[in-house]
Amino acid sequence: DALIKYKIKKEIDEIKSDIYNVVTYAKQKGMYVRFSCEGATETPIERLIEFYNIACECGADYISVPDTSGVAIPSVFKKTIYTLKENISIPMSVHCHNDLGLATANSLAAIDAGADEIQTTVNGMGERAGNASLEEILAILYIYYDVKNFNLKEMCKLSELVEKMSGVGIPDHKPIVGKNAFCHESGLHVNALLAAKTGVYEPFPPEILGKTHSVAFGKHSGKGNIEYLANKMNISLCQEAVSEILSEVKKLSNKKVKVTSANVEELIKSKFFTLL
């Protein structure tokens, strides 16, 4: 209603006429038509069905259902898509915004309700808080829906390319492609991960994305963190040396000093050559 009043500034009957005229004209010109109702998730379902069916009757090829303001929640969005699928005969796409952090969840709800297409963006970029994230959707489709016709090993490269070209940085904690997505600090977590190799504290093996595990260092680190990095350096340390390095890491961390892998590598090298 707000869009109709303040943006379109027309009566409902005028809008219906516009839909009929524009879609009919485009089809007469041989165009592929994808018809979308802006603000669909804030529109009464009866009005949506009526508007979309006018477009269908005029020959539209596809409809799009946008959560323009990012206000939908999955349970309601799923019901909306299911109801529209029952009443509309052509394929349906959804376009979810992330204003409440629910774009990916709403997209998955739409898949479960029968949506034919999910619109996404790399790194979740888009207006305001962004859109449904391509990398999140593809990873979830791989894990839970057994959709494996995408080469996920190219995903991180694509993500980095978009980051470089757009100038919009990827947060370290970004799911799937962020630097910390497969990084562990907790000593208990690292020990379990090293023992199990995969399947603990991670939703899927990072190798699927062409990535590897990594460890962080801080006050929650354990001996496993030190041993993990030493093994990567092809250095074997006795338990006493591991304990001494871990103690130094914790001291630095308690002083609010950021401990990097490079810092710990230097400690490992120093201790290793001292032992020699």
C-alpha positions in Angstrom: 0.0 0.0 0.0 2.8 2.4 0.8 4.5 1.9 -2.6 1.1 2.3 -4.3 0.4 5.6 -2.4 3.9 7.2 -2.5 5.7 5.8 -5.5 3.2 4.6 -8.1 0.4 7.0 -7.2 -2.3 5.1 -9.1 -5.5 3.3 -8.2 -5.5 -0.5 -8.2 -7.5 -0.7 -11.4 -5.0 1.5 -13.2 -2.2 -0.7 -12.0 -4.0 -3.8 -13.4 -4.4 -2.1 -16.7 -0.7 -1.2 -16.7 0.2 -4.8 -16.1 -2.0 -5.9 -19.0 -0.8 -3.3 -21.4 2.9 -3.6 -20.7 3.2 -7.4 -20.7 1.0 -7.6 -23.8 3.1 -5.1 -25.6 6.3 -6.8 -24.7 5.1 -10.2 -25.8 3.8 -8.7 -29.1 7.4 -7.6 -29.7 8.7 -11.1 -29.1 10.3 -10.4 -25.8 10.9 -12.8 -22.9 9.0 -11.4 -20.0 9.7 -11.9 -16.3 7.1 -10.0 -14.3 7.7 -8.9 -10.7 5.6 -7.3 -8.0 7.8 -5.0 -6.0 7.2 -5.4 -2.2 5.5 -8.7 -2.7 6.0 -9.8 0.9 4.2 -6.7 2.1 1.2 -7.2 -0.2 -2.0 -9.1 0.5 -1.8 -12.5 -1.0 -5.1 -12.1 -2.9 -3.8 -9.0 -4.7 -0.5 -10.8 -5.5 -2.4 -13.7 -7.1 -4.6 -11.3 -9.1 -1.6 -9.2 -10.4 0.5 -12.2 -11.3 -2.3 -13.9 -13.1 -2.9 -10.9 -15.2 0.7 -11.1 -16.3 0.4 -14.9 -16.9 -2.7 -14.4 -19.0 -0.9 -11.9 -21.2 1.9 -14.4 -21.8 4.5 -13.7 -19.2 7.2 -16.4 -19.1 8.3 -16.2 -15.5 7.3 -14.4 -12.3 9.5 -13.0 -9.6 8.6 -12.7 -5.9 10.8 -10.1 -4.2 11.1 -9.5 -0.5 12.0 -6.0 -1.4 12.5 -4.6 2.1 13.9 -7.8 3.6 11.0 -8.2 6.1 9.9 -11.8 5.4 10.5 -14.6 7.9 11.0 -18.2 6.5 7.8 -19.8 7.9 5.6 -17.0 6.4 7.6 -16.7 3.2 7.3 -20.5 2.6 3.5 -20.3 3.0 3.4 -17.4 0.6 5.4 -19.2 -2.1 3.4 -22.4 -1.7 0.1 -20.5 -2.1 1.4 -18.6 -5.2 2.6 -21.9 -6.7 -0.9 -23.4 -6.2 -2.5 -20.4 -8.1 0.0 -19.5 -10.8 0.9 -21.8 -13.7 4.3 -20.4 -14.9 7.8 -20.8 -13.3 8.6 -18.7 -10.2 11.7 -17.0 -9.0 12.4 -15.4 -5.6 14.6 -12.3 -4.8 15.4 -12.0 -1.1 17.0 -9.0 0.7 19.0 -9.4 3.8 17.9 -6.5 6.0 17.1 -8.9 8.9 19.8 -11.4 8.0 17.2 -13.9 6.6 17.8 -13.7 2.9 19.5 -17.2 2.7 16.9 -18.7 5.1 14.0 -17.3 3.1 15.5 -18.5 -0.2 15.7 -22.0 1.2 12.1 -21.8 2.5 11.1 -20.8 -1.0 13.0 -23.9 -2.4 11.0 -26.1 0.0 7.8 -24.5 -1.2 8.5 -25.2 -4.8 10.3 -22.1 -6.2 12.0 -22.8 -9.5 14.8 -20.2 -9.2 16.7 -18.4 -6.5 18.2 -15.0 -7.2 21.6 -14.5 -5.5 24.6 -12.3 -5.5 28.3 -13.1 -5.0 29.3 -12.3 -1.4 25.7 -11.3 -0.7 26.3 -7.9 -2.2 23.3 -5.6 -2.9 21.1 -2.7 -1.9 21.3 -1.8 1.8 22.2 -5.0 3.7 22.5 -7.0 0.5 20.8 -10.1 -1.0 20.9 -13.8 -0.7 24.5 -15.0 -0.9 25.4 -17.2 -3.8 28.2 -19.1 -1.9 25.9 -19.8 1.0 23.0 -21.0 -1.2 25.3 -23.3 -3.2 27.0 -24.8 -0.2 23.6 -25.5 1.4 22.3 -27.0 -1.8 25.4 -29.2 -1.9 25.1 -30.4 1.7 21.4 -30.8 2.2 19.8 -31.1 -1.3 22.5 -33.2 -3.0 22.9 -30.6 -5.8 26.4 -31.2 -7.0 26.4 -29.8 -10.5 28.4 -26.7 -9.5 32.2 -26.5 -9.2 32.4 -25.1 -5.7 36.2 -25.0 -5.9 35.8 -21.9 -8.1 33.6 -20.2 -5.5 36.4 -18.7 -3.4 38.2 -17.4 -6.5 34.9 -15.8 -7.7 34.4 -14.3 -4.3 37.8 -12.8 -4.2 37.5 -11.4 -7.8 34.2 -9.6 -6.9 35.8 -8.3 -3.7 38.7 -6.9 -5.7 36.6 -5.4 -8.5 33.9 -4.0 -6.3 36.2 -2.7 -3.5 33.8 -4.2 -1.0 35.8 -6.3 1.5 34.8 -9.8 2.6 34.4 -9.9 6.5 36.7 -12.5 8.1 33.7 -14.2 9.6 31.7 -14.3 6.4 30.2 -17.8 6.1 31.8 -20.1 3.5 34.3 -17.7 1.9 35.5 -15.7 4.9 39.1 -16.1 6.1 37.8 -17.5 9.4 35.2 -19.9 8.0 37.4 -22.9 8.6 39.7 -21.4 11.3 39.8 -22.8 14.8 41.2 -21.4 18.0 39.9 -23.5 20.8 42.4 -26.2 21.7 39.6 -28.7 22.3 38.2 -28.1 18.9 41.6 -28.4 17.2 42.4 -31.7 19.0 39.1 -33.2 17.9 39.5 -31.9 14.4 43.0 -33.4 14.1 41.8 -36.7 15.5 38.7 -37.0 13.3 40.2 -35.2 10.2 36.7 -34.0 9.2 33.1 -34.0 10.4 33.6 -32.0 13.7 33.1 -28.3 14.2 32.7 -27.8 10.5 29.5 -28.3 8.3 31.6 -29.8 5.4 35.2 -30.4 4.5 36.9 -27.2 3.3 38.5 -29.1 0.5 35.1 -29.0 -1.3 35.8 -25.2 -1.7 39.5 -25.8 -2.5 40.3 -24.5 1.1 42.1 -26.1 4.1 41.7 -25.9 7.8 43.6 -23.3 9.7 44.2 -22.5 13.3 44.2 -19.2 15.3 46.2 -18.5 18.4 45.0 -16.9 21.6 44.0 -17.6 25.2 41.7 -20.5 24.2 44.5 -22.3 22.2 45.8 -25.7 23.2 48.8 -27.9 22.4 47.0 -29.1 19.3 47.2 -25.6 17.8 51.0 -25.5 18.2 51.4 -29.1 16.9 49.2 -28.4 13.9 51.4 -25.5 12.8 54.6 -27.3 13.6 53.5 -30.2 11.5 52.7 -27.9 8.6 56.3 -26.6 9.0 57.6 -30.2 9.0 59.0 -29.6 12.5 58.7 -32.2 15.3 58.7 -30.8 18.8 58.8 -32.6 22.1 55.8 -32.0 24.5 57.9 -29.8 26.8 58.7 -27.4 23.9 55.0 -27.4 22.8 54.0 -26.5 26.3 56.5 -23.7 26.5 55.4 -22.2 23.2 51.7 -22.5 24.2 52.5 -20.7 27.5 54.1 -17.8 25.6 51.1 -17.6 23.3 48.8 -17.3 26.2 50.9 -14.7 27.9 50.9 -12.5 24.8 47.2 -13.0 24.4 46.4 -12.1 28.0 48.4 -8.8 27.3 45.9 -8.2 24.5 48.6 -8.7 21.9 47.2 -10.2 18.6 49.1 -13.5 18.1 49.4 -14.4 14.4 50.6 -17.6 12.8 53.8 -15.8 11.8 54.4 -15.0 15.5 54.0 -18.7 16.4 56.1 -19.8 13.5 59.0 -17.7 14.9 58.5 -19.2 18.3 58.5 -22.7 16.9 61.6 -22.1 14.9 63.4 -20.5 17.8 62.5 -23.4 20.1 63.4 -26.0 17.5 66.8 -24.6 16.8 67.5 -24.1 20.5 66.7 -27.8 21.0 69.2 -28.7 18.2 
